[in-house]
Amino acid sequence: MKQLFRVLVLLTLFAGMTCRAEAGELTIAAAADLKFALTEIAGTFRAEHPNDKVDVIFGSSGKFHTQIQNGAPFDLFFSADIAYPRELRDKGLAATPPKLYAIGRIVLWSLKPELAKLPLKSLPASPAIRKFAIASPDHAPYGRRAQEALQHEGVWDAMKPKLVLGENIAHTSQYVDSGAAEAGIIALSLVKGPALAGKGAWTLIPAEWHAPLEQAYVITTRAKDNPLAAAFANYMETPAARAVMRRYGFVLPGE
């Protein structure tokens, strides 16, 4: 009986060691517009992979692109602009071709509903808008699309003295939310998120006023043999994950 007990203990210990050995780790770099959508998706993914560690870091797509080239330990890169994953693939830093996962939209948003309804053409002359927030066009795709929309309406140069530039689109929304800017152009996915839902008002900017916000991801070469990276990529294709993305205002491939 004692011998049987010892065998059972050893088997239990071995099983526990095997589970720990097989536990995976995954670090995801994701564009700031995905803060709420991908946090929710990663939460349900973790529930299905309780033994694995999944970390998601949000920030500027352009800065993540640079960091990956400099050896940053990211396994998956969800960019707000497909151009960055394409370049990583061309440079041999991505193990997979860029996969389009969504098309983003931009909105004019303000805590003061009347300012959110102003035509972009009238922004430079409006005395109610002293500061106007957009993400930095130098490294934030949503900032470039905001610039393009303002250029489309012929007011980019006139708006430059009023601009405050966010590090990424989430940082940009904080400028408006804090009152540091009276209005701004931010991601639809953020105004639909829990932090901003019900605050102020927003107006969708026509998609034809700027280049498409084609958002794509890649598995990096660092994670080419990481099955958890492939599993998360596949999970993004599931009805559950797509439903979350749709709820935050993203246009999905094939829809």
C-alpha angles and dihedrals in degrees: 000000000000090000091053090049091052091050091051091049091050092048091050092050091047092050090050092049091048092052091050091048091052095046110116134218126212132182117192126194109203137180114256093244087069094058096114102026097049093040088058094045092047089051093058090043091054090051088058092045103041095163094054131083116228120181124184121196119191127206147103116339091216093052093047088050090056094044093053089053088053093053103267109171099244120143099189128026119201105190129191088218124049090212093075096055089045091056092048089052091049090052093050094250097116124069093201136040114261110277118208108228103167149348113234130215132210130219140192104241134185138160085230107070094208091060092051089059096054117115111246088239090065098050099092093053096044111109089198091068112067096153127028122191129217131154116262107276089209095075109356117084092205088055091053091051090049089052091049092051091051090047090050089057092045097242105102096105093042091052097051095091090055098046126114113186123218123213088234136348094275090052088049092056089053090060090059095038092053094047094246086122126028093218142351148177111259141155120292087223090064098049086052091051125098095254095060105020110126094011116124117315140286139204123208112239112226111261091225091065092073142022114279116275093231106184121198141170137212135192106235123233087250088067100039090117096035108110091194090063091053091045092054091046089053091047090060087066095056121107090243094056093042090052090056092049091048091050090057092055102261120145107228129216111269094020 
